[in-house]
Amino acid sequence: MLARRLIERKRDGGRIEPGEWRALASAYATGHVPDYQMSALLMACFLRGMDRIETAALTEAMLMSGDRLDLSGIAKPRVDKHSTGGVGDKVSLVLAPLIASLGVAVPMMSGRSLGHTGGTLDKLESIPGFRTKLTLAEATEQIQRIGCALIGQSPEIAPADRRMYSLRDATATVESIPLIASSIMSKKLAEDLSGLVLDLKRGSGAFLPELDRVLELAEVMIKLGKDHGCPCVALVTAMDRPLGRACGNALEVEEAIAALKGEGPPDLMSVTYALGAEMLVLAGAAPDLDHARREMEKSIGTGRAAECFQKIIEAQGGNPGVVDDPAVLPQAAECEIFTARRRGFIARVEPKAVGRAIVEMGGGRSRVEDVVDPAVGFVITARPGDWVEEGEPLATVFAHDRAGVGIGRQALRAAIFIADEAEPPLPLVSHRVTISGVELYETD
């Protein structure tokens, strides 16, 4: 009866008290509240909203529904990064080994594909043998030994959130600031962190396209971190076009490996270095952002970052040879070049159309139980502002079969706009948010 009573109250615009959230999360985590009732409550929260106290209470309730990592025995600072998701966003694959190679422990807990965006776990699992399902004990030992673990949300960590995360995707309740904030922070606070850096996306391909809503989310999450003694910094980054060139699980792993070897696309490296610098400064591993960037460039240049990724892959059961030879990744059966139909400027590359096409081609999930094809996707070389001639290659479609190629080509026709003029895209990094407030991000 508890769930039904809370659904009615939230449906009618009422609020749910902290004790009620705790009881509900515990009952849901143990299977005493069915998915259909939780789905109804999530929709009521999505439509009616949640105030600051409710959001904090839901975060705490989901955090307390399970266990936590205990990294107190690790002398290193412990810092993680979280992105709200985007198309082509493989930053975590580059950033985790890069920061770990510089002496900071990185307990990176990631998710699967959500809506039109890819998931870090799906990308990692395209590496043959890579295991993302580690127990807390296994993750702790690996972080102690090599400084990093790339893991999924284990059954022990915030089990109430683990189940709600899948429901939100399936019930179109993703784009809610309180639900996003409480879901992310319940997992991150369970990692026993010294600090957290947030990559909050804005633009047409983001879950929250509008800047004001992104800044609101940043404020909520940073305050949740402060409440639990976890200092947070948020950067607002662009998702009005895909990040990097590769979009799709195995393709993004290949591009991340290239980035770790100093061959990554400039936009991917700019966002990676901006977030990584914040992580190093927050950890006390660098005195300022400029020094932090130089240290990251040095780690990539000397091969330390790529070597750290190999160690992580090997530790988690994957084939470390992928770093030297990405051809061991799953390969698409069909690939085809997509060319420009006219001359002009690339006015925009719409990320949501690209992401949805990858899902339709089998590279994401429409349902929780869907199996992901890791090989499908796109490599899009066209960038907003580029001048192109008719017939010039803009992208490559990678698909399971000819039907998939057709889906991919149709999506690219809708996603890539060529015009006589092109407005400049959003700045890659536009704002920096801390507990002290919001400031414009300073670029070179």
C-alpha positions in Angstrom: 0.0 0.0 0.0 3.0 2.3 0.6 3.8 2.6 -3.1 0.2 3.3 -4.2 -0.2 6.0 -1.5 3.0 7.7 -2.6 2.1 7.6 -6.3 -1.2 9.2 -5.5 0.4 11.9 -3.4 3.1 12.8 -6.0 0.6 12.6 -8.8 -1.5 15.2 -7.1 1.5 17.5 -6.5 2.4 16.5 -2.9 5.9 15.7 -1.6 7.4 12.5 -0.3 9.2 12.6 3.0 12.8 11.3 3.6 11.6 8.4 5.7 9.1 7.4 3.0 11.8 7.5 0.3 14.0 5.2 2.4 11.2 2.7 3.0 10.3 2.8 -0.7 13.9 2.4 -2.0 14.5 -0.5 0.4 11.2 -2.2 -0.6 11.9 -1.7 -4.3 15.5 -3.0 -4.0 14.3 -6.2 -2.3 11.5 -6.8 -4.9 8.6 -5.8 -2.7 7.5 -3.0 -5.0 6.8 -4.1 -8.6 8.2 -2.3 -11.6 4.8 -1.1 -12.8 4.3 0.9 -9.5 7.8 2.3 -9.6 7.3 3.3 -13.2 4.2 5.2 -12.3 6.0 7.0 -9.5 8.9 7.9 -11.7 6.4 9.4 -14.2 4.7 11.4 -11.4 8.1 12.7 -10.3 9.0 13.6 -13.9 5.7 15.5 -14.4 5.3 17.1 -10.9 9.0 17.7 -10.1 10.9 17.2 -6.8 12.2 19.9 -4.5 15.7 20.1 -3.0 14.8 18.1 0.1 13.1 15.3 -1.9 16.1 15.1 -4.3 18.5 14.8 -1.4 16.3 12.2 0.3 16.0 10.1 -2.8 19.8 10.2 -3.3 20.4 9.2 0.3 17.7 6.4 0.1 19.3 4.9 -3.0 22.8 5.2 -1.5 21.7 3.5 1.7 19.9 0.7 -0.2 23.2 -1.1 -0.8 26.9 -1.2 0.1 29.8 1.1 -0.7 33.3 0.8 -1.9 35.8 1.1 1.0 38.9 2.7 -0.4 40.2 4.1 2.9 43.2 1.7 2.7 44.4 3.4 -0.5 46.8 6.3 0.2 46.2 8.0 -3.2 43.5 10.6 -3.8 40.4 9.1 -5.4 38.7 11.0 -8.1 36.1 10.1 -10.7 34.4 11.8 -13.6 30.8 11.4 -14.8 29.2 12.6 -18.1 25.5 13.1 -18.6 26.0 11.3 -21.9 26.2 12.1 -25.6 26.9 10.8 -29.0 30.5 9.9 -29.7 31.4 10.6 -26.0 34.3 8.2 -25.3 36.1 10.5 -22.9 35.9 8.1 -20.0 37.8 5.5 -22.0 40.7 8.0 -22.4 40.5 9.8 -19.1 40.4 6.9 -16.7 43.8 5.3 -17.7 45.3 8.8 -18.3 44.5 10.1 -14.8 45.5 6.7 -13.2 48.8 6.9 -15.0 49.5 10.1 -13.1 49.1 8.6 -9.6 45.4 9.3 -8.9 43.1 6.4 -8.1 40.1 6.3 -10.5 37.2 4.1 -9.4 35.1 4.7 -12.5 31.6 3.3 -12.3 29.7 3.8 -15.6 26.4 2.9 -17.2 25.0 1.4 -20.3 23.4 3.1 -23.3 20.5 5.3 -22.3 18.1 6.6 -24.9 20.1 7.8 -28.0 23.4 8.0 -26.1 26.0 5.3 -25.9 27.1 3.6 -22.7 30.7 3.3 -21.5 30.1 -0.3 -20.3 28.8 -1.3 -23.8 31.9 0.2 -25.3 34.3 -1.6 -22.9 32.5 -4.9 -23.5 33.3 -4.6 -27.2 36.8 -5.5 -26.2 37.0 -9.3 -26.4 36.8 -10.8 -22.9 36.5 -7.5 -21.0 34.5 -8.0 -17.8 32.7 -5.0 -16.3 30.9 -7.0 -13.6 33.4 -6.9 -10.7 32.5 -7.4 -7.0 33.3 -4.6 -4.6 36.2 -6.7 -3.3 37.6 -7.3 -6.8 37.2 -3.6 -7.7 39.0 -2.5 -4.5 41.9 -4.9 -5.0 42.3 -3.7 -8.6 42.3 0.0 -7.7 44.8 -0.8 -5.0 47.1 -2.6 -7.4 46.9 -0.6 -10.7 45.0 2.5 -9.7 41.9 2.1 -11.7 38.8 -0.1 -12.3 36.3 0.4 -15.0 33.1 -1.2 -13.7 29.4 -1.3 -13.9 27.0 -0.8 -11.0 27.3 -4.0 -9.1 24.3 -5.5 -7.3 25.8 -4.3 -4.0 25.9 -0.6 -5.0 22.7 1.4 -4.8 20.5 -1.5 -6.0 17.4 0.7 -5.9 19.0 3.0 -8.4 20.2 0.1 -10.5 16.7 -1.0 -11.2 15.3 2.5 -11.6 18.0 3.4 -14.2 16.6 0.8 -16.6 13.0 1.8 -15.9 13.8 5.5 -16.7 15.1 4.6 -20.1 12.1 2.4 -20.9 9.5 4.8 -19.6 10.8 8.1 -21.1 11.5 9.7 -17.7 15.2 10.3 -18.3 15.1 14.1 -18.7 14.3 15.0 -15.1 16.9 17.0 -13.2 16.1 15.5 -9.7 16.1 12.0 -11.1 19.3 12.5 -13.1 21.0 14.1 -10.1 20.0 11.5 -7.5 20.8 8.6 -9.8 24.3 9.8 -10.6 25.2 11.0 -7.2 23.9 7.9 -5.4 26.4 5.8 -7.4 29.3 8.3 -7.2 28.9 8.8 -3.5 29.2 5.0 -3.0 32.7 5.1 -4.5 34.4 6.7 -1.5 35.7 9.5 -3.5 38.0 12.4 -2.6 36.4 14.5 -5.4 34.2 14.3 -8.5 34.3 16.1 -11.9 31.1 16.3 -13.8 30.8 16.7 -17.6 27.4 18.1 -18.2 26.3 18.2 -21.8 24.3 21.0 -23.5 22.9 21.3 -27.0 20.6 19.4 -29.3 22.0 16.0 -28.6 22.0 16.3 -24.8 19.3 15.1 -22.5 19.0 18.6 -21.2 19.6 20.9 -24.2 19.1 24.2 -22.5 21.9 25.9 -20.7 19.8 27.1 -17.8 18.7 23.5 -17.0 22.2 22.2 -17.3 23.4 24.9 -14.8 20.5 24.0 -12.5 21.6 20.3 -12.6 25.2 21.3 -11.9 24.1 23.2 -8.8 21.9 20.4 -7.5 24.7 17.8 -7.9 27.4 19.9 -6.5 25.3 20.6 -3.4 24.6 16.9 -3.0 28.3 16.3 -3.1 29.0 18.9 -0.5 26.4 17.4 1.7 28.4 14.2 1.7 31.9 15.7 1.9 32.7 15.1 -1.8 33.9 18.3 -3.5 32.6 18.6 -7.1 33.5 20.6 -10.1 31.3 20.7 -13.2 32.2 21.7 -16.8 29.5 22.4 -19.3 30.5 20.9 -22.7 29.0 20.9 -26.2 26.7 18.2 -27.5 25.3 20.0 -30.6 27.4 17.7 -32.7 29.0 14.3 -32.0 32.3 14.3 -30.0 35.2 13.1 -32.1 34.6 11.1 -35.3 33.6 7.6 -34.2 30.1 6.9 -33.0 29.4 3.3 -32.0 30.9 1.0 -29.4 33.9 -0.7 -31.0 34.6 2.3 -33.2 34.8 4.5 -30.2 37.1 2.1 -28.4 39.4 2.3 -31.4 39.3 6.1 -31.4 40.0 6.2 -27.6 43.0 4.0 -28.1 44.3 6.4 -30.8 43.7 9.3 -28.4 45.8 7.5 -25.7 48.6 7.3 -28.3 48.4 11.0 -29.1 46.3 10.6 -32.3 42.9 11.6 -31.1 40.6 14.2 -32.8 41.3 17.7 -31.5 37.8 18.2 -30.1 38.0 14.9 -28.1 41.4 15.8 -26.7 40.3 19.3 -25.8 37.4 18.0 -23.7 39.5 15.2 -22.2 42.2 17.6 -21.1 39.8 20.1 -19.7 38.1 17.5 -17.5 41.4 15.7 -16.7 43.0 18.9 -15.5 40.1 19.5 -13.1 40.5 15.9 -11.8 44.2 16.3 -11.2 43.8 19.7 -9.4 40.9 18.4 -7.3 43.1 15.4 -6.3 46.0 17.7 -5.3 48.1 16.0 -8.0 48.7 19.3 -9.9 49.0 22.8 -8.6 47.0 24.4 -11.4 45.2 23.5 -14.6 48.0 24.4 -16.9 50.5 22.2 -15.1 47.9 19.4 -15.1 47.5 19.6 -18.9 51.3 19.4 -19.4 51.4 16.3 -17.2 48.6 14.6 -19.2 50.3 15.5 -22.5 53.6 14.0 -21.2 51.9 10.8 -20.1 50.3 10.3 -23.5 53.6 11.2 -25.3 55.7 8.7 -23.3 53.1 5.9 -23.7 52.3 5.6 -20.0 48.6 6.3 -20.5 48.2 3.6 -23.2 50.2 1.2 -21.1 47.9 1.8 -18.1 44.9 1.1 -20.4 46.5 -2.2 -21.3 46.9 -3.1 -17.6 43.3 -2.3 -16.9 42.1 -4.4 -19.9 44.2 -7.4 -18.8 43.1 -7.1 -15.2 39.5 -7.2 -16.2 39.8 -10.3 -18.5 40.1 -8.5 -21.8 42.6 -8.9 -24.6 45.3 -6.2 -24.0 46.5 -6.7 -27.5 43.7 -4.4 -28.6 45.8 -1.4 -27.7 48.5 -2.5 -30.2 46.1 -3.8 -32.8 42.5 -2.5 -32.7 41.6 -4.9 -35.5 40.9 -7.5 -32.8 37.7 -5.5 -32.0 34.5 -6.7 -33.6 34.2 -5.7 -37.2 31.1 -4.8 -39.2 30.1 -7.0 -42.1 29.2 -4.0 -44.3 30.6 -0.6 -44.6 29.9 2.2 -47.1 31.1 5.7 -47.7 28.5 8.5 -47.5 29.2 11.6 -49.7 28.0 15.1 -49.9 25.0 15.7 -52.2 25.9 19.4 -52.8 28.7 21.8 -52.2 28.6 24.2 -49.3 29.3 24.5 -45.6 28.5 21.8 -43.1 25.9 23.8 -41.1 25.4 21.1 -38.5 25.7 17.4 -37.7 22.7 16.5 -35.6 23.9 14.1 -32.8 20.4 12.8 -31.8 19.7 11.5 -35.3 23.1 9.8 -35.3 22.5 8.2 -31.9 19.0 7.0 -32.7 20.3 5.4 -35.9 22.9 3.5 -34.0 20.2 2.1 -31.8 18.1 1.2 -34.8 21.1 -0.5 -36.4 21.5 -2.7 -33.3 24.2 -0.7 -31.5 22.0 0.4 -28.6 18.9 -0.6 -26.7 15.2 0.0 -27.4 14.3 -2.4 -24.6 16.2 -3.4 -21.5 16.8 -6.9 -22.7 18.1 -6.0 -26.2 21.5 -7.4 -27.2 23.9 -4.8 -28.5 25.9 -5.2 -31.7 29.3 -3.7 -30.9 30.5 -3.3 -34.5 27.9 -1.0 -36.0 28.0 2.8 -36.1 29.6 5.7 -38.0 32.8 7.5 -38.5 31.9 11.0 -39.3 34.7 13.2 -40.7 32.5 16.2 -41.6 32.6 18.9 -38.9 30.4 22.0 -38.6 31.9 24.9 -40.5 33.8 22.7 -43.0 33.5 23.5 -46.7 32.7 20.5 -48.8 32.3 19.8 -52.5 29.6 17.6 -54.1 30.6 14.0 -53.9 33.2 14.5 -51.1 33.2 11.8 -48.4 31.5 12.9 -45.2 31.2 9.7 -43.2 31.4 5.9 -43.3 28.5 3.7 -42.3 29.4 0.4 -40.5 26.5 -2.1 -40.3 25.5 -5.7 -39.8 23.9 -6.0 -43.2 22.6 -4.1 -46.2 19.5 -3.1 -44.3 21.6 -1.5 -41.7 23.6 0.4 -44.3 20.3 1.8 -45.5 19.3 2.9 -42.0 22.6 4.5 -41.6 22.6 6.4 -44.9 19.0 7.6 -44.3 20.1 8.9 -40.8 23.1 10.7 -42.2 21.0 12.4 -44.8 18.8 13.7 -41.9 21.8 14.5 -39.6 24.3 16.3 -41.9 23.0 19.7 -43.1 24.9 21.4 -45.9 24.1 25.1 -46.5 25.5 28.3 -48.1 26.3 29.6 -44.6 27.0 28.0 -41.3 26.6 29.4 -37.8 29.5 28.6 -35.4 28.8 25.6 -33.1 28.7 25.8 -29.4 32.1 26.2 -27.6 33.4 22.8 -26.6 33.6 23.9 -23.0 31.5 26.9 -22.1 31.1 27.1 -18.3 32.7 26.0 -15.1 30.6 25.5 -12.0 31.7 25.0 -8.4 30.1 25.4 -5.0 31.0 29.1 -5.3 29.0 29.6 -8.4 29.2 29.7 -12.3 31.9 31.2 -14.4 32.6 31.3 -18.1 35.3 28.8 -19.0 38.6 30.4 -20.1 40.1 28.9 -23.3 43.4 29.6 -25.0 
